[in-house]
């Protein structure tokens, strides 16, 4: 689920960003759940800034 606050986004661009995030998460080695959450948190803020959204929340 992706929740974007108060923004109209180019959905194709956002979907591409989310796919890249998930590909990177799949490539993580070790780290367990904490490493996974840290990676998603870092990327979440990057996507939000790129799309000008107040926040983008990605629930995995």
mmCIF file of the N, C-alpha and C atoms, coordinates in Angstrom:
data_MODEL
# 
_entry.id   MODEL 
# 
loop_
_atom_site.group_PDB 
_atom_site.id 
_atom_site.type_symbol 
_atom_site.label_atom_id 
_atom_site.label_alt_id 
_atom_site.label_comp_id 
_atom_site.label_asym_id 
_atom_site.label_entity_id 
_atom_site.label_seq_id 
_atom_site.pdbx_PDB_ins_code 
_atom_site.Cartn_x 
_atom_site.Cartn_y 
_atom_site.Cartn_z 
_atom_site.occupancy 
_atom_site.B_iso_or_equiv 
_atom_site.pdbx_formal_charge 
_atom_site.auth_seq_id 
_atom_site.auth_comp_id 
_atom_site.auth_asym_id 
_atom_site.auth_atom_id 
_atom_site.pdbx_PDB_model_num 
ATOM 1   N N  . UNK A 1 1  ? 0.852  -1.179  0.000   1.00 0.00 ? 1  UNK A N  1 
ATOM 2   C CA . UNK A 1 1  ? 0.000  0.000   0.000   1.00 0.00 ? 1  UNK A CA 1 
ATOM 3   C C  . UNK A 1 1  ? 0.894  1.236   0.000   1.00 0.00 ? 1  UNK A C  1 
ATOM 4   N N  . UNK A 1 2  ? 0.551  2.213   -0.802  1.00 0.00 ? 2  UNK A N  1 
ATOM 5   C CA . UNK A 1 2  ? 1.294  3.467   -0.851  1.00 0.00 ? 2  UNK A CA 1 
ATOM 6   C C  . UNK A 1 2  ? 0.322  4.583   -0.529  1.00 0.00 ? 2  UNK A C  1 
ATOM 7   N N  . UNK A 1 3  ? 0.679  5.408   0.429   1.00 0.00 ? 3  UNK A N  1 
ATOM 8   C CA . UNK A 1 3  ? -0.171 6.516   0.835   1.00 0.00 ? 3  UNK A CA 1 
ATOM 9   C C  . UNK A 1 3  ? 0.590  7.808   0.591   1.00 0.00 ? 3  UNK A C  1 
ATOM 10  N N  . UNK A 1 4  ? 0.043  8.683   -0.197  1.00 0.00 ? 4  UNK A N  1 
ATOM 11  C CA . UNK A 1 4  ? 0.688  9.958   -0.500  1.00 0.00 ? 4  UNK A CA 1 
ATOM 12  C C  . UNK A 1 4  ? -0.250 11.068  -0.061  1.00 0.00 ? 4  UNK A C  1 
ATOM 13  N N  . UNK A 1 5  ? 0.253  11.974  0.758   1.00 0.00 ? 5  UNK A N  1 
ATOM 14  C CA . UNK A 1 5  ? -0.596 13.027  1.333   1.00 0.00 ? 5  UNK A CA 1 
ATOM 15  C C  . UNK A 1 5  ? -0.720 14.223  0.408   1.00 0.00 ? 5  UNK A C  1 
ATOM 16  N N  . UNK A 1 6  ? -1.956 14.631  0.149   1.00 0.00 ? 6  UNK A N  1 
ATOM 17  C CA . UNK A 1 6  ? -2.263 15.909  -0.501  1.00 0.00 ? 6  UNK A CA 1 
ATOM 18  C C  . UNK A 1 6  ? -1.494 16.162  -1.786  1.00 0.00 ? 6  UNK A C  1 
ATOM 19  N N  . UNK A 1 7  ? -1.294 15.146  -2.593  1.00 0.00 ? 7  UNK A N  1 
ATOM 20  C CA . UNK A 1 7  ? -0.527 15.361  -3.813  1.00 0.00 ? 7  UNK A CA 1 
ATOM 21  C C  . UNK A 1 7  ? -1.161 14.641  -4.988  1.00 0.00 ? 7  UNK A C  1 
ATOM 22  N N  . UNK A 1 8  ? -1.041 15.240  -6.141  1.00 0.00 ? 8  UNK A N  1 
ATOM 23  C CA . UNK A 1 8  ? -1.375 14.557  -7.381  1.00 0.00 ? 8  UNK A CA 1 
ATOM 24  C C  . UNK A 1 8  ? -0.041 14.224  -8.033  1.00 0.00 ? 8  UNK A C  1 
ATOM 25  N N  . UNK A 1 9  ? 0.214  12.969  -8.262  1.00 0.00 ? 9  UNK A N  1 
ATOM 26  C CA . UNK A 1 9  ? 1.511  12.532  -8.766  1.00 0.00 ? 9  UNK A CA 1 
ATOM 27  C C  . UNK A 1 9  ? 1.366  11.876  -10.120 1.00 0.00 ? 9  UNK A C  1 
ATOM 28  N N  . UNK A 1 10 ? 2.449  11.867  -10.856 1.00 0.00 ? 10 UNK A N  1 
ATOM 29  C CA . UNK A 1 10 ? 2.518  11.055  -12.059 1.00 0.00 ? 10 UNK A CA 1 
ATOM 30  C C  . UNK A 1 10 ? 2.653  9.615   -11.580 1.00 0.00 ? 10 UNK A C  1 
ATOM 31  N N  . UNK A 1 11 ? 1.578  8.857   -11.686 1.00 0.00 ? 11 UNK A N  1 
ATOM 32  C CA . UNK A 1 11 ? 1.537  7.514   -11.112 1.00 0.00 ? 11 UNK A CA 1 
ATOM 33  C C  . UNK A 1 11 ? 2.601  6.617   -11.731 1.00 0.00 ? 11 UNK A C  1 
ATOM 34  N N  . UNK A 1 12 ? 2.840  6.761   -13.022 1.00 0.00 ? 12 UNK A N  1 
ATOM 35  C CA . UNK A 1 12 ? 3.850  5.911   -13.667 1.00 0.00 ? 12 UNK A CA 1 
ATOM 36  C C  . UNK A 1 12 ? 5.228  6.149   -13.072 1.00 0.00 ? 12 UNK A C  1 
ATOM 37  N N  . UNK A 1 13 ? 5.545  7.416   -12.799 1.00 0.00 ? 13 UNK A N  1 
ATOM 38  C CA . UNK A 1 13 ? 6.845  7.736   -12.216 1.00 0.00 ? 13 UNK A CA 1 
ATOM 39  C C  . UNK A 1 13 ? 6.944  7.186   -10.798 1.00 0.00 ? 13 UNK A C  1 
ATOM 40  N N  . UNK A 1 14 ? 5.873  7.345   -10.020 1.00 0.00 ? 14 UNK A N  1 
ATOM 41  C CA . UNK A 1 14 ? 5.866  6.849   -8.646  1.00 0.00 ? 14 UNK A CA 1 
ATOM 42  C C  . UNK A 1 14 ? 5.994  5.333   -8.616  1.00 0.00 ? 14 UNK A C  1 
ATOM 43  N N  . UNK A 1 15 ? 5.279  4.638   -9.495  1.00 0.00 ? 15 UNK A N  1 
ATOM 44  C CA . UNK A 1 15 ? 5.356  3.176   -9.548  1.00 0.00 ? 15 UNK A CA 1 
ATOM 45  C C  . UNK A 1 15 ? 6.776  2.745   -9.901  1.00 0.00 ? 15 UNK A C  1 
ATOM 46  N N  . UNK A 1 16 ? 7.418  3.448   -10.813 1.00 0.00 ? 16 UNK A N  1 
ATOM 47  C CA . UNK A 1 16 ? 8.806  3.134   -11.162 1.00 0.00 ? 16 UNK A CA 1 
ATOM 48  C C  . UNK A 1 16 ? 9.723  3.277   -9.966  1.00 0.00 ? 16 UNK A C  1 
ATOM 49  N N  . UNK A 1 17 ? 9.529  4.346   -9.175  1.00 0.00 ? 17 UNK A N  1 
ATOM 50  C CA . UNK A 1 17 ? 10.337 4.538   -7.975  1.00 0.00 ? 17 UNK A CA 1 
ATOM 51  C C  . UNK A 1 17 ? 10.117 3.409   -6.982  1.00 0.00 ? 17 UNK A C  1 
ATOM 52  N N  . UNK A 1 18 ? 8.865  3.025   -6.782  1.00 0.00 ? 18 UNK A N  1 
ATOM 53  C CA . UNK A 1 18 ? 8.557  1.955   -5.829  1.00 0.00 ? 18 UNK A CA 1 
ATOM 54  C C  . UNK A 1 18 ? 9.157  0.636   -6.301  1.00 0.00 ? 18 UNK A C  1 
ATOM 55  N N  . UNK A 1 19 ? 9.102  0.355   -7.594  1.00 0.00 ? 19 UNK A N  1 
ATOM 56  C CA . UNK A 1 19 ? 9.712  -0.879  -8.113  1.00 0.00 ? 19 UNK A CA 1 
ATOM 57  C C  . UNK A 1 19 ? 11.211 -0.896  -7.852  1.00 0.00 ? 19 UNK A C  1 
ATOM 58  N N  . UNK A 1 20 ? 11.863 0.247   -8.046  1.00 0.00 ? 20 UNK A N  1 
ATOM 59  C CA . UNK A 1 20 ? 13.307 0.312   -7.774  1.00 0.00 ? 20 UNK A CA 1 
ATOM 60  C C  . UNK A 1 20 ? 13.591 0.061   -6.296  1.00 0.00 ? 20 UNK A C  1 
ATOM 61  N N  . UNK A 1 21 ? 12.751 0.624   -5.419  1.00 0.00 ? 21 UNK A N  1 
ATOM 62  C CA . UNK A 1 21 ? 12.921 0.393   -3.980  1.00 0.00 ? 21 UNK A CA 1 
ATOM 63  C C  . UNK A 1 21 ? 12.814 -1.095  -3.675  1.00 0.00 ? 21 UNK A C  1 
ATOM 64  N N  . UNK A 1 22 ? 11.778 -1.737  -4.192  1.00 0.00 ? 22 UNK A N  1 
ATOM 65  C CA . UNK A 1 22 ? 11.560 -3.153  -3.896  1.00 0.00 ? 22 UNK A CA 1 
ATOM 66  C C  . UNK A 1 22 ? 12.671 -4.013  -4.477  1.00 0.00 ? 22 UNK A C  1 
ATOM 67  N N  . UNK A 1 23 ? 13.196 -3.662  -5.644  1.00 0.00 ? 23 UNK A N  1 
ATOM 68  C CA . UNK A 1 23 ? 14.331 -4.391  -6.211  1.00 0.00 ? 23 UNK A CA 1 
ATOM 69  C C  . UNK A 1 23 ? 15.544 -4.288  -5.301  1.00 0.00 ? 23 UNK A C  1 
ATOM 70  N N  . UNK A 1 24 ? 15.800 -3.086  -4.772  1.00 0.00 ? 24 UNK A N  1 
ATOM 71  C CA . UNK A 1 24 ? 16.934 -2.903  -3.871  1.00 0.00 ? 24 UNK A CA 1 
ATOM 72  C C  . UNK A 1 24 ? 16.727 -3.680  -2.576  1.00 0.00 ? 24 UNK A C  1 
ATOM 73  N N  . UNK A 1 25 ? 15.512 -3.683  -2.057  1.00 0.00 ? 25 UNK A N  1 
ATOM 74  C CA . UNK A 1 25 ? 15.220 -4.425  -0.830  1.00 0.00 ? 25 UNK A CA 1 
ATOM 75  C C  . UNK A 1 25 ? 15.455 -5.912  -1.056  1.00 0.00 ? 25 UNK A C  1 
ATOM 76  N N  . UNK A 1 26 ? 15.051 -6.429  -2.221  1.00 0.00 ? 26 UNK A N  1 
ATOM 77  C CA . UNK A 1 26 ? 15.265 -7.839  -2.539  1.00 0.00 ? 26 UNK A CA 1 
ATOM 78  C C  . UNK A 1 26 ? 16.742 -8.193  -2.559  1.00 0.00 ? 26 UNK A C  1 
ATOM 79  N N  . UNK A 1 27 ? 17.601 -7.229  -2.891  1.00 0.00 ? 27 UNK A N  1 
ATOM 80  C CA . UNK A 1 27 ? 19.029 -7.499  -2.996  1.00 0.00 ? 27 UNK A CA 1 
ATOM 81  C C  . UNK A 1 27 ? 19.752 -7.389  -1.659  1.00 0.00 ? 27 UNK A C  1 
ATOM 82  N N  . UNK A 1 28 ? 19.056 -6.957  -0.618  1.00 0.00 ? 28 UNK A N  1 
ATOM 83  C CA . UNK A 1 28 ? 19.706 -6.832  0.688   1.00 0.00 ? 28 UNK A CA 1 
ATOM 84  C C  . UNK A 1 28 ? 20.197 -8.198  1.161   1.00 0.00 ? 28 UNK A C  1 
ATOM 85  N N  . UNK A 1 29 ? 21.372 -8.200  1.748   1.00 0.00 ? 29 UNK A N  1 
ATOM 86  C CA . UNK A 1 29 ? 21.895 -9.449  2.302   1.00 0.00 ? 29 UNK A CA 1 
ATOM 87  C C  . UNK A 1 29 ? 21.924 -9.307  3.814   1.00 0.00 ? 29 UNK A C  1 
ATOM 88  N N  . UNK A 1 30 ? 21.312 -10.247 4.513   1.00 0.00 ? 30 UNK A N  1 
ATOM 89  C CA . UNK A 1 30 ? 21.314 -10.209 5.974   1.00 0.00 ? 30 UNK A CA 1 
ATOM 90  C C  . UNK A 1 30 ? 20.597 -8.970  6.491   1.00 0.00 ? 30 UNK A C  1 
ATOM 91  N N  . UNK A 1 31 ? 20.913 -8.597  7.730   1.00 0.00 ? 31 UNK A N  1 
ATOM 92  C CA . UNK A 1 31 ? 20.324 -7.396  8.307   1.00 0.00 ? 31 UNK A CA 1 
ATOM 93  C C  . UNK A 1 31 ? 18.953 -7.625  8.908   1.00 0.00 ? 31 UNK A C  1 
ATOM 94  N N  . UNK A 1 32 ? 18.283 -8.690  8.503   1.00 0.00 ? 32 UNK A N  1 
ATOM 95  C CA . UNK A 1 32 ? 16.971 -9.007  9.041   1.00 0.00 ? 32 UNK A CA 1 
ATOM 96  C C  . UNK A 1 32 ? 15.972 -7.878  8.861   1.00 0.00 ? 32 UNK A C  1 
ATOM 97  N N  . UNK A 1 33 ? 14.961 -7.880  9.694   1.00 0.00 ? 33 UNK A N  1 
ATOM 98  C CA . UNK A 1 33 ? 13.865 -6.909  9.586   1.00 0.00 ? 33 UNK A CA 1 
ATOM 99  C C  . UNK A 1 33 ? 14.345 -5.486  9.830   1.00 0.00 ? 33 UNK A C  1 
ATOM 100 N N  . UNK A 1 34 ? 15.289 -5.299  10.756  1.00 0.00 ? 34 UNK A N  1 
ATOM 101 C CA . UNK A 1 34 ? 15.762 -3.943  11.050  1.00 0.00 ? 34 UNK A CA 1 
ATOM 102 C C  . UNK A 1 34 ? 16.459 -3.332  9.841   1.00 0.00 ? 34 UNK A C  1 
ATOM 103 N N  . UNK A 1 35 ? 17.284 -4.122  9.167   1.00 0.00 ? 35 UNK A N  1 
ATOM 104 C CA . UNK A 1 35 ? 17.955 -3.635  7.960   1.00 0.00 ? 35 UNK A CA 1 
ATOM 105 C C  . UNK A 1 35 ? 16.958 -3.308  6.868   1.00 0.00 ? 35 UNK A C  1 
ATOM 106 N N  . UNK A 1 36 ? 15.950 -4.144  6.730   1.00 0.00 ? 36 UNK A N  1 
ATOM 107 C CA . UNK A 1 36 ? 14.912 -3.924  5.722   1.00 0.00 ? 36 UNK A CA 1 
ATOM 108 C C  . UNK A 1 36 ? 14.162 -2.627  5.995   1.00 0.00 ? 36 UNK A C  1 
ATOM 109 N N  . UNK A 1 37 ? 13.759 -2.411  7.237   1.00 0.00 ? 37 UNK A N  1 
ATOM 110 C CA . UNK A 1 37 ? 13.008 -1.203  7.579   1.00 0.00 ? 37 UNK A CA 1 
ATOM 111 C C  . UNK A 1 37 ? 13.850 0.054   7.403   1.00 0.00 ? 37 UNK A C  1 
ATOM 112 N N  . UNK A 1 38 ? 15.132 -0.023  7.747   1.00 0.00 ? 38 UNK A N  1 
ATOM 113 C CA . UNK A 1 38 ? 16.012 1.133   7.572   1.00 0.00 ? 38 UNK A CA 1 
ATOM 114 C C  . UNK A 1 38 ? 16.148 1.479   6.096   1.00 0.00 ? 38 UNK A C  1 
ATOM 115 N N  . UNK A 1 39 ? 16.292 0.465   5.259   1.00 0.00 ? 39 UNK A N  1 
ATOM 116 C CA . UNK A 1 39 ? 16.418 0.686   3.817   1.00 0.00 ? 39 UNK A CA 1 
ATOM 117 C C  . UNK A 1 39 ? 15.145 1.326   3.257   1.00 0.00 ? 39 UNK A C  1 
ATOM 118 N N  . UNK A 1 40 ? 14.000 0.815   3.646   1.00 0.00 ? 40 UNK A N  1 
ATOM 119 C CA . UNK A 1 40 ? 12.734 1.360   3.157   1.00 0.00 ? 40 UNK A CA 1 
ATOM 120 C C  . UNK A 1 40 ? 12.549 2.786   3.661   1.00 0.00 ? 40 UNK A C  1 
ATOM 121 N N  . UNK A 1 41 ? 12.882 3.039   4.908   1.00 0.00 ? 41 UNK A N  1 
ATOM 122 C CA . UNK A 1 41 ? 12.739 4.391   5.471   1.00 0.00 ? 41 UNK A CA 1 
ATOM 123 C C  . UNK A 1 41 ? 13.600 5.390   4.701   1.00 0.00 ? 41 UNK A C  1 
ATOM 124 N N  . UNK A 1 42 ? 14.845 5.030   4.403   1.00 0.00 ? 42 UNK A N  1 
ATOM 125 C CA . UNK A 1 42 ? 15.732 5.915   3.642   1.00 0.00 ? 42 UNK A CA 1 
ATOM 126 C C  . UNK A 1 42 ? 15.146 6.216   2.274   1.00 0.00 ? 42 UNK A C  1 
ATOM 127 N N  . UNK A 1 43 ? 14.692 5.192   1.584   1.00 0.00 ? 43 UNK A N  1 
ATOM 128 C CA . UNK A 1 43 ? 14.172 5.369   0.229   1.00 0.00 ? 43 UNK A CA 1 
ATOM 129 C C  . UNK A 1 43 ? 12.838 6.098   0.233   1.00 0.00 ? 43 UNK A C  1 
ATOM 130 N N  . UNK A 1 44 ? 12.056 5.877   1.271   1.00 0.00 ? 44 UNK A N  1 
ATOM 131 C CA . UNK A 1 44 ? 10.748 6.524   1.358   1.00 0.00 ? 44 UNK A CA 1 
ATOM 132 C C  . UNK A 1 44 ? 10.916 8.038   1.352   1.00 0.00 ? 44 UNK A C  1 
ATOM 133 N N  . UNK A 1 45 ? 11.861 8.552   2.124   1.00 0.00 ? 45 UNK A N  1 
ATOM 134 C CA . UNK A 1 45 ? 12.051 9.995   2.161   1.00 0.00 ? 45 UNK A CA 1 
ATOM 135 C C  . UNK A 1 45 ? 12.583 10.507  0.826   1.00 0.00 ? 45 UNK A C  1 
ATOM 136 N N  . UNK A 1 46 ? 13.434 9.727   0.155   1.00 0.00 ? 46 UNK A N  1 
ATOM 137 C CA . UNK A 1 46 ? 13.934 10.126  -1.169  1.00 0.00 ? 46 UNK A CA 1 
ATOM 138 C C  . UNK A 1 46 ? 12.790 10.273  -2.165  1.00 0.00 ? 46 UNK A C  1 
ATOM 139 N N  . UNK A 1 47 ? 11.890 9.313   -2.184  1.00 0.00 ? 47 UNK A N  1 
ATOM 140 C CA . UNK A 1 47 ? 10.764 9.349   -3.124  1.00 0.00 ? 47 UNK A CA 1 
ATOM 141 C C  . UNK A 1 47 ? 9.851  10.524  -2.793  1.00 0.00 ? 47 UNK A C  1 
ATOM 142 N N  . UNK A 1 48 ? 9.586  10.747  -1.517  1.00 0.00 ? 48 UNK A N  1 
ATOM 143 C CA . UNK A 1 48 ? 8.725  11.857  -1.115  1.00 0.00 ? 48 UNK A CA 1 
ATOM 144 C C  . UNK A 1 48 ? 9.288  13.197  -1.545  1.00 0.00 ? 48 UNK A C  1 
ATOM 145 N N  . UNK A 1 49 ? 10.597 13.384  -1.384  1.00 0.00 ? 49 UNK A N  1 
ATOM 146 C CA . UNK A 1 49 ? 11.222 14.638  -1.791  1.00 0.00 ? 49 UNK A CA 1 
ATOM 147 C C  . UNK A 1 49 ? 11.165 14.802  -3.306  1.00 0.00 ? 49 UNK A C  1 
ATOM 148 N N  . UNK A 1 50 ? 11.421 13.738  -4.030  1.00 0.00 ? 50 UNK A N  1 
ATOM 149 C CA . UNK A 1 50 ? 11.442 13.813  -5.490  1.00 0.00 ? 50 UNK A CA 1 
ATOM 150 C C  . UNK A 1 50 ? 10.062 14.177  -6.034  1.00 0.00 ? 50 UNK A C  1 
ATOM 151 N N  . UNK A 1 51 ? 9.015  13.698  -5.384  1.00 0.00 ? 51 UNK A N  1 
ATOM 152 C CA . UNK A 1 51 ? 7.664  13.943  -5.876  1.00 0.00 ? 51 UNK A CA 1 
ATOM 153 C C  . UNK A 1 51 ? 7.000  15.137  -5.189  1.00 0.00 ? 51 UNK A C  1 
ATOM 154 N N  . UNK A 1 52 ? 7.712  15.804  -4.300  1.00 0.00 ? 52 UNK A N  1 
ATOM 155 C CA . UNK A 1 52 ? 7.168  16.985  -3.654  1.00 0.00 ? 52 UNK A CA 1 
ATOM 156 C C  . UNK A 1 52 ? 6.052  16.687  -2.674  1.00 0.00 ? 52 UNK A C  1 
ATOM 157 N N  . UNK A 1 53 ? 5.952  15.461  -2.245  1.00 0.00 ? 53 UNK A N  1 
ATOM 158 C CA . UNK A 1 53 ? 4.882  15.082  -1.320  1.00 0.00 ? 53 UNK A CA 1 
ATOM 159 C C  . UNK A 1 53 ? 5.302  15.410  0.107   1.00 0.00 ? 53 UNK A C  1 
ATOM 160 N N  . UNK A 1 54 ? 4.313  15.698  0.932   1.00 0.00 ? 54 UNK A N  1 
ATOM 161 C CA . UNK A 1 54 ? 4.604  15.905  2.342   1.00 0.00 ? 54 UNK A CA 1 
ATOM 162 C C  . UNK A 1 54 ? 5.163  14.626  2.950   1.00 0.00 ? 54 UNK A C  1 
ATOM 163 N N  . UNK A 1 55 ? 4.568  13.516  2.605   1.00 0.00 ? 55 UNK A N  1 
ATOM 164 C CA . UNK A 1 55 ? 5.139  12.232  3.013   1.00 0.00 ? 55 UNK A CA 1 
ATOM 165 C C  . UNK A 1 55 ? 4.653  11.154  2.075   1.00 0.00 ? 55 UNK A C  1 
ATOM 166 N N  . UNK A 1 56 ? 5.464  10.143  1.964   1.00 0.00 ? 56 UNK A N  1 
ATOM 167 C CA . UNK A 1 56 ? 5.086  8.949   1.208   1.00 0.00 ? 56 UNK A CA 1 
ATOM 168 C C  . UNK A 1 56 ? 5.313  7.792   2.153   1.00 0.00 ? 56 UNK A C  1 
ATOM 169 N N  . UNK A 1 57 ? 4.301  6.981   2.352   1.00 0.00 ? 57 UNK A N  1 
ATOM 170 C CA . UNK A 1 57 ? 4.430  5.857   3.280   1.00 0.00 ? 57 UNK A CA 1 
ATOM 171 C C  . UNK A 1 57 ? 4.299  4.574   2.495   1.00 0.00 ? 57 UNK A C  1 
ATOM 172 N N  . UNK A 1 58 ? 5.294  3.726   2.640   1.00 0.00 ? 58 UNK A N  1 
ATOM 173 C CA . UNK A 1 58 ? 5.279  2.447   1.945   1.00 0.00 ? 58 UNK A CA 1 
ATOM 174 C C  . UNK A 1 58 ? 5.205  1.359   3.002   1.00 0.00 ? 58 UNK A C  1 
ATOM 175 N N  . UNK A 1 59 ? 4.144  0.574   2.971   1.00 0.00 ? 59 UNK A N  1 
ATOM 176 C CA . UNK A 1 59 ? 3.982  -0.525  3.915   1.00 0.00 ? 59 UNK A CA 1 
ATOM 177 C C  . UNK A 1 59 ? 4.363  -1.808  3.205   1.00 0.00 ? 59 UNK A C  1 
ATOM 178 N N  . UNK A 1 60 ? 5.350  -2.494  3.754   1.00 0.00 ? 60 UNK A N  1 
ATOM 179 C CA . UNK A 1 60 ? 5.828  -3.725  3.114   1.00 0.00 ? 60 UNK A CA 1 
ATOM 180 C C  . UNK A 1 60 ? 5.362  -4.902  3.940   1.00 0.00 ? 60 UNK A C  1 
# 
